[in-house]
Amino acid sequence: MAKVIVVYHSGYGHTQRMAQSVADGAGAELLAIDADGNLPAGGWEALAAADAIIMGSPTYMGSVSWQFKKFADASSKPWFTQAWKDKVFAGFTNSATMNGDKLSTLHYLFTLAMQHSGVWVGTGLMPSNSKAAQRNDVNYVGSFSGAMAQSPSDAGANEMLPGDLETARLFGARVAGVAAKFCG
């Protein structure tokens, strides 16, 4: 079984709920980036030991949060030695609007993974885009690049839709499965 880490920042709790669903699907350890953009003690060591790193950030102003960006910039140490080369990577995000430039955030995460010479895994989920589709269906937001969720700006994290959380769980399971094949 591959060792999977979910490293994420959450500003209001929505991305944390999504991270938990991803981790549940992947059998992964959660690694939260704090409000100051720092990892907890042992965080860098956990990432070094991981076979797969799933990154998550809310989409703020069309990209990752500044806290996640601080983490990404700090990852230049393992980048310099290519310490994360050939690890499996994936990403997820949440924003208040249906589009909300979430794809820009996923592209940022993808680019970071490519900088580290990683191997990217998408959702592997078909979008719910038929006339019969309902907002609570799996992959209703319709992303192939990574998991996306949408939470209204006036909704608490406890009000996230089960379909978005199930999308995150299935995504986590896929990443873990690919990591097991790739690393095993």
C-alpha positions in Angstrom: 0.0 0.0 0.0 1.3 3.4 -1.0 1.9 6.1 1.7 -0.3 9.1 0.7 -0.2 12.6 2.3 -2.9 15.2 1.8 -1.2 18.6 2.3 -3.7 21.5 2.3 -4.7 24.9 3.5 -8.3 25.8 4.5 -9.4 29.3 5.3 -13.0 28.6 6.4 -13.2 24.9 6.8 -14.6 23.9 3.4 -11.2 22.8 2.0 -10.6 20.9 5.3 -13.8 18.9 4.8 -12.8 18.2 1.3 -9.3 17.2 2.4 -10.8 14.8 4.9 -12.9 13.2 2.2 -9.9 12.9 -0.1 -7.9 11.3 2.8 -10.7 8.9 3.6 -10.7 7.7 0.1 -6.9 7.4 -0.1 -6.3 6.0 3.4 -4.1 9.1 3.7 -2.6 11.2 6.5 -3.7 14.8 6.6 -1.1 17.6 6.8 -2.6 21.0 7.4 -0.8 24.2 6.5 -1.6 26.7 9.3 -2.9 30.2 9.1 0.6 31.5 8.9 1.5 29.2 5.9 3.6 26.8 7.9 3.6 23.0 8.2 3.4 21.3 11.7 6.5 19.7 13.2 7.5 16.7 11.1 5.6 17.9 8.1 8.5 18.1 5.7 9.7 14.6 6.8 6.2 13.2 6.2 6.2 14.6 2.7 9.7 13.2 2.0 8.5 9.7 3.1 5.3 9.8 1.0 4.7 7.9 -2.2 1.9 10.3 -3.2 1.2 14.0 -2.3 -2.3 15.3 -2.8 -2.4 19.1 -2.5 -5.4 21.2 -1.7 -6.2 24.8 -1.5 -9.2 27.0 -1.7 -9.4 29.2 -4.8 -8.9 32.8 -3.7 -8.7 35.5 -6.4 -8.1 32.9 -9.1 -5.3 30.9 -7.5 -4.2 29.2 -4.3 -4.3 30.9 -0.9 -1.2 32.9 0.1 -0.7 30.3 2.9 -0.5 27.5 0.3 1.8 29.7 -1.9 4.2 30.1 1.1 4.3 26.3 1.5 4.9 26.0 -2.3 7.8 28.5 -2.2 9.3 26.7 0.8 9.2 23.5 -1.2 12.1 24.9 -3.2 14.5 23.0 -0.9 13.3 19.5 -2.0 12.9 20.9 -5.5 16.6 21.9 -5.6 17.6 18.3 -5.0 14.7 16.8 -6.9 13.8 14.9 -3.7 10.2 14.5 -4.7 11.0 13.3 -8.3 8.6 10.5 -9.5 6.2 10.9 -6.6 2.6 10.7 -7.5 0.8 14.1 -7.2 -2.8 15.3 -7.5 -4.8 18.4 -6.4 -8.2 19.7 -5.3 -9.9 23.0 -4.7 -13.1 24.6 -3.6 -14.6 28.1 -4.2 -17.9 29.9 -3.7 -18.9 30.1 -7.4 -19.5 27.3 -9.8 -16.6 28.2 -11.9 -14.7 30.5 -9.6 -11.5 30.1 -11.6 -10.9 26.7 -9.9 -9.1 25.4 -13.0 -6.4 28.1 -12.5 -5.8 26.8 -9.0 -5.5 23.2 -10.3 -3.1 24.4 -13.0 -1.0 26.0 -10.3 -0.9 22.8 -8.3 -0.1 20.8 -11.5 2.7 23.2 -12.3 4.1 22.8 -8.8 4.0 19.0 -9.2 5.7 19.2 -12.6 8.4 21.5 -11.1 9.1 18.6 -8.6 9.2 16.2 -11.5 6.2 14.4 -10.2 3.5 12.3 -11.9 0.1 13.9 -12.0 -3.2 12.0 -11.5 -6.6 13.4 -12.5 -10.0 12.4 -11.2 -10.8 9.6 -13.6 -14.4 10.5 -13.1 -16.9 11.2 -15.8 -18.8 14.5 -15.3 -22.5 14.5 -14.4 -23.5 16.6 -17.5 -26.7 15.0 -18.8 -30.2 16.5 -18.6 -31.0 14.2 -15.7 -27.9 15.4 -13.7 -28.5 16.9 -10.3 -26.3 19.3 -8.4 -25.5 16.6 -5.8 -24.2 14.1 -8.3 -20.6 12.9 -8.3 -18.3 15.3 -10.4 -21.2 17.7 -11.1 -18.7 20.5 -11.3 -17.1 18.5 -14.1 -13.3 18.4 -13.6 -10.9 15.9 -15.0 -7.7 17.6 -13.8 -8.4 17.3 -10.1 -11.3 17.4 -7.7 -13.4 20.5 -7.5 -16.1 21.5 -5.1 -18.4 24.5 -4.9 -19.7 26.0 -1.6 -21.9 29.1 -1.5 -20.2 32.0 0.2 -22.8 32.1 2.9 -22.7 28.3 3.6 -20.8 26.8 6.4 -18.4 23.9 5.9 -21.0 21.6 7.4 -23.3 22.5 4.5 -21.1 21.1 1.8 -22.9 18.9 -0.6 -22.5 15.1 -0.2 -21.9 14.8 -3.9 -18.9 17.1 -3.8 -17.5 15.2 -0.8 -18.1 11.9 -2.5 -16.3 13.2 -5.6 -13.3 14.0 -3.3 -13.4 10.6 -1.7 -13.5 8.8 -5.0 -10.7 11.0 -6.2 -8.6 10.1 -3.2 -9.2 6.4 -3.8 -8.1 6.8 -7.4 -4.9 8.6 -6.5 -4.0 5.9 -3.9 -4.7 3.2 -6.4 -2.5 4.7 -9.0 0.2 5.3 -6.4 0.1 1.7 -5.4 0.5 0.6 -9.0 3.2 3.1 -9.7 5.2 2.7 -6.5 4.5 -1.0 -5.8 
